[in-house]
């Protein structure tokens, strides 16, 4: 059994108990009053009370886009339903609809995302880049590479800020890498740039993000017996062999500190990122640098 220890910063999860900071009988009967008290509580550091009051404002049909965004960010498990309701209550707010699409894409619901995006033919210039980014992401998630490339080109055209230009460049390369892998029979994972939100690259990760190849597949075997175990990943129609040369260099996707692997034959789904580096003696094509913990 191999245990990989990876350092990660974990945020505490919101529990149901934390949402009960205000007794039901004390909750405001007016949405605007609930909104005001919610943000007062959050500014004072009373998170549980703030969440309860935001929930009350949403329940009362708040017309404030800020309320829905804040509540969705504080209650990720309810983000999709929250933003769907916001889009219904404030249909003229394009930003809310784009926020809703971001949430859908984070859950890999590309068909629904495109359903929301398709009628949005006219957007203000300051939102044109974001719309192109979300459309490109939805098309890539749907494995519609031609449309994804077209929208990636629009991202380049509509980039107005330096960070937009960087993201557009990353997206163009991500689509090209995805298409290259698909052509070889490998099923790539959805790259970070196409998961709904604008990806934040932490210090020290930029070079890694530029060179990482990400794929989805199943671990079919782990060859041990040496200082550097080798994973065999069935992806699409091919088997990819990857070496675990440095466990401390591996980033666990989705948070967490460890990933538990066993030697020998197995069948576990995994998303994995690797730096390409062929090794003829090991018959490997790269070094593992990121992964989702295998599901048993």
N, C-alpha and C positions, 0 to 999 in steps of 0.2 A: 504494500500500500504506500502510495506516495502522497505526501501532504505538502501543498505549496502555501507558504505564508507570505501574504502580500499586505503591505500597509495601505490602509484606506481611511478616509475621513467619512464617518457615518453620521447622518443626521437622524435624530430621534424621530421615530414614527409617531404620528398623531393617533392617540387612542380614542375610543368612543367616550371614555370618561373625561377626556380633556375638552370635549365639546359641550359639556354640561355646566359651564361656569355661571350661567344665569338661570334661576328658577323660571319655569314656564309662566308662572303668574306674574313675573316681573318683566317679561319680554314686551317691548313696545308694540302698540297696535297700528303704528304708522311706519311705512317703509322708510321715509326720509329720516324720521327720528331714530330708527334702528341703524341706519347707515351712519348717522352722526355719532351715535354712541359706540358703534363698532370701531370706527377709526380712532375715536378718543381712547378706547380701551387698548387698541393695538399700539398706539403711540406711547401709552403708559406702561407697556410691556405686559399687559394682561391678555395673553394669547388665547386662553380658553374662553374668556368672556367675549373677546373680539370675534372669535369663530362662531360662537353661539348667536351673537347679534347679527353677523353677516348672514348666517343661515336664516335668521328671522327676516332680514331684508329681502333675501331671495324668495322666501316663502310668500311674502307680501307683494311680490311682483315689482321689485325695484326697477327703475328705469336707468340706473347708473351703471355705465360700462365698468367703472372702476370697481364697483361692488362685486360683479361677477368674476372679473379677473383676479381680484384679491382672494375671493373665496375659492376659486378653482386652484390657485397656487397653494393655498393653505390646506386644501382637502383634495389631493390629486385623485383619489379614488372616485370622487364625484365630479371631476373636471368635465368629463364629456357631457353628462346630463346638465351640468350648470351652464356650460357655454352654448349648448343646444337651446336651452330656454332663453338665454340672453339674445341669441340670434332671432328667436321668434318674437320676443318682446320689443326689441329695438332693431327692426329689419333694415333701417336706413343706415345703421352704423357699420361701415365697411370694415373697420378695424376689428370689431367684435366678430364678424364673420371670418376674418382671417385668423383670429385667435382660435375660433372653433375648429377651423381646418388644421391648425397646428396640433391641437389636441387629438383630432382624428388620426393624423399621420403618426403621432407618437404611439398610437395603438395599432398601427399598420392597417387602418381602414381607408385605403386609397380610393375605393369606388365611391364611398360616401363623401370623401374629401373632394373628388372631382365633381360630384353632383352639386356640391355647394359652390365650387369655384366656377363652373361653366357659365352660369348666368352673369358673372362679374366681368363683363366685357369692357367696362369703363371704370377706371379707378384714378384717384388723384396721382400726380406725378411722384409724390413722396411715398406712395404705396405700391408703385408699379414694380419696383425691384422685389419687394416681398411677395407680391402675387406671382411673379415669374418663378421665384424660388420655391414657393409652395406647389405650383403647378408642375415644375420640374421634378420635385420630390415625389408627388403623387404618381406621375407617369413612371418614374423609375421603380417605385414600389410595386406598380402594376406590371412591371416587366415590359413596358412599352418604350423601347429604347429610342426609336426615331423621334417621338414626341418629346422625350426627356432631353435629347440632344438639342432640339429646336428651342425648348424653353431655357436650357442652359445658355444657349447663344443669346437669348433675350436678356438673361441676367447680366451678361457682359455689357450689353448695350445700355441697360438701365441702371448700372452701378453709378451712384452719385457720391459715395464716400469711399475712403481708402479701404475700410473694412469690408464694404460691399465688393470692391474689386478683388480682394483676397478671397472672399467666400465664392465669388463667381469663378475664379480661377480654380479653386479647389473642387468645385462642383463639376466643371468641365472635365478635369482629370479623373474625378471619381466615376463619371459616366463612361469615359473611355476605358478605365480599368475594369469596370463592371462588364462592359461589352466584350472586352478581351477574354475575361474569364468565362463568360457565357459561351463564347465561341469554342472553348476547349472542352466544354461539357461540364465544367464546374458550376455549381449554383452559388453565386456570391451572396454574402450577407448585405443587407441594406446599409450603405455607408452612413456615418454619423451626420454628414451634411444633408442627408435626405430623410431625416427622422422627425421633421416638423419644426423643431426649434433651431435657432442659429447656434451651432455648436461652439462652446467655449473651449479654447485650447489652453490648458494650464501650462505654466512655466516648465520647460524641459520636455514637453510633449510634441512641440511643433515639428521637429525633425522626424519623430516617430510617425506622426500622422501623415507626413508626406510620403513615406516609403512603405506603409503598412498595406498588405493585401488581406482583405477580410472575406471569409467564406462561411457558408452554412453547411452543415453536414452531420454525419454520425461517426462517433469514435467506434471503430470496429476492432481495434487492437492497440495495446500498448506494449511495446517491446522493451523489456528491462534487461538487466544483466550487465549494464555499463553505467558509467557516471552520468551519461546523458541519455535518458529514455527517449524513445521515438513513438510518436502518436501516428496511427494510420487513420485518416479521415476519409470516409466515403462521401463524396460531394458530387451531385449530379450523376454523371456516368463514369467518373474516374475516382481513383484512390490517391490521396495526397499524403505523403510521408513528411512529418515535421518533427524537428528535434527540440526537446526541452533542455537547452544548454545552460540557462540561468533562471531558476525559478523566481528569484528576487526581481527580475526584470519584467515579469509578467503582470499586466494590469487586469484585475478581475472586473469584467463588465457588470454594470448595475450595482456596484458597491459590494462590500463583503471583504473578508480578510484572507480566506483560504478557499482552495478548490481541492477536492478529494478525488484522487485517481487510483485505479487498481491496475495491476499488470495483467496481461493476457487478453483473450478474446472478450468482447463486450459489444453492446449496441446501445449507445447513449447519444441523444441529440446534442449538438454543440454549435455555438458561433465562435469562430476563432480568427485571430489576426496574426499574421506572421511577416517577418522581414525576409524577402527572397534571398537565399544564399544556398546554392547547390553544393552538396557534398557527395561525391561519388562513392566513397567507402561506406557511408551510412545509407546511401540511396535516398537522401532527403532533399527537399527543395527549399527549405527555409527554417527559420528559428521562431518559435512561438513567442509572441509579445503581448497578446491580449486574448482573453477567452471568457465565455460565460461558463459558470460551473456546470458540469455535465448533469443531466437529469436522469435519475435511475427509475 
